Amino acid sequence: MHEASIALSVLEIAVDNCRKAGYNRIESIRLKIGRASGIMIDALLFAFNAVKTDTIAAEASVIIDEIPVSGLCSSCGKDFVTEEKYVLCCPECSSTSFNIKTGRELEIIDMEVF
Amino acid sequence: MKVKVVTRILEANERIAAENRRLFDEARVYVINLMSAPGAGKTSLLEKTIKELSGKIKPAVIEGDIAGTADAERISSLGVPVIQINTGGACHLDANMINEVLGSLPLKETDLLFVENVGNLVCPAEFNIGEDMKVMLLSITEGDDKPLKYPLMFQESSALILNKIDLLPYTNASIEKIRKDAMSLNPSLKIFEVSCKTGKGIAEWTDWLTEKVKS
């Protein structure tokens, strides 16, 4: 629902970093988005295409690295990775005591500028 | 040319949340981010809680709604400092909205600040505002399937208050199922059963809350 404000934040951070590095055009921006971050990637891309108009990112494409949910179970001690967005119990032993390690990411990694 | 950025996209919100937190700590105010679906009874819970804490703890309230001042008027009639934020459409409060109104609250004379978030089970859970604790309210008339349908809010909250338990005989909701599913999402969740209408369970909640605020 707030993909548009997130797209604006991405644009702001990217434009800022591009200018700081002494460049004037952004070619691509790479994001890391966890599956449990609550972000709908299609909606984010749609919003970004709308907000980038008339900025130095007008031609920029967005590349997304989707990060699956992973964790470490404190009962069986096993690491797990799942296709699910939400983990209710350890996929190995069904215990509910586990720590999520990845899946909540919402970051800009790097970008191509010229 | 490749430029490394490595920035959290919501970093701006996190930064302002940390600044809010600093202001709260400085003024020694305990802050609760109160979240629920629309109509679960957030304002009713605040009314009951404020009356119960009267003379023991000095509260203040920030009301978040898309439009209107109805909630702020209800709280204000209790003689408690209250600020209404109208988000004008936004589905949640963020750290900056809170930061902008803090100057209008008597923080130094406040022990406990309730932030009543916009009624919504999704987005409020994703934005920190600098609170000490997130508390979630679920009315049993919403159904016992909510923990597994909206897991994030149950995971992020320290306490879950089940409201409208006086209506239990008229619904198909199972408190046991809510408890079981909510605890599987968040084993450290503290659960209270209350009725803001009859007052049942309110004292147990306010006793627990008082301990948190005073510690």
Chai-1 contact restraints between the chains, C-beta under 6 A:
chainA,res_idxA,chainB,res_idxB,connection_type,confidence,min_distance_angstrom,max_distance_angstrom,comment,restraint_id
A,M1,B,C91,contact,1.0,0.0,6.0,A-B,restraint_1
A,M1,B,C123,contact,1.0,0.0,6.0,A-B,restraint_2
A,H2,B,C123,contact,1.0,0.0,6.0,A-B,restraint_3
A,I6,B,I9,contact,1.0,0.0,6.0,A-B,restraint_4
A,S9,B,I9,contact,1.0,0.0,6.0,A-B,restraint_5
A,V10,B,I9,contact,1.0,0.0,6.0,A-B,restraint_6
A,I13,B,T7,contact,1.0,0.0,6.0,A-B,restraint_7
A,N17,B,V3,contact,1.0,0.0,6.0,A-B,restraint_8
A,N17,B,V5,contact,1.0,0.0,6.0,A-B,restraint_9
A,A21,B,V3,contact,1.0,0.0,6.0,A-B,restraint_10
A,G38,B,E126,contact,1.0,0.0,6.0,A-B,restraint_11
A,Y86,B,P151,contact,1.0,0.0,6.0,A-B,restraint_12
A,L88,B,S184,contact,1.0,0.0,6.0,A-B,restraint_13
A,T96,B,S184,contact,1.0,0.0,6.0,A-B,restraint_14
A,T96,B,P187,contact,1.0,0.0,6.0,A-B,restraint_15
A,L106,B,I9,contact,1.0,0.0,6.0,A-B,restraint_16
A,E107,B,R8,contact,1.0,0.0,6.0,A-B,restraint_17
A,I108,B,V5,contact,1.0,0.0,6.0,A-B,restraint_18
A,I108,B,T7,contact,1.0,0.0,6.0,A-B,restraint_19
A,D110,B,K2,contact,1.0,0.0,6.0,A-B,restraint_20
A,D110,B,K4,contact,1.0,0.0,6.0,A-B,restraint_21
A,D110,B,V5,contact,1.0,0.0,6.0,A-B,restraint_22
A,M111,B,V3,contact,1.0,0.0,6.0,A-B,restraint_23
A,E112,B,K2,contact,1.0,0.0,6.0,A-B,restraint_24
A,V113,B,M1,contact,1.0,0.0,6.0,A-B,restraint_25
A,V113,B,V3,contact,1.0,0.0,6.0,A-B,restraint_26
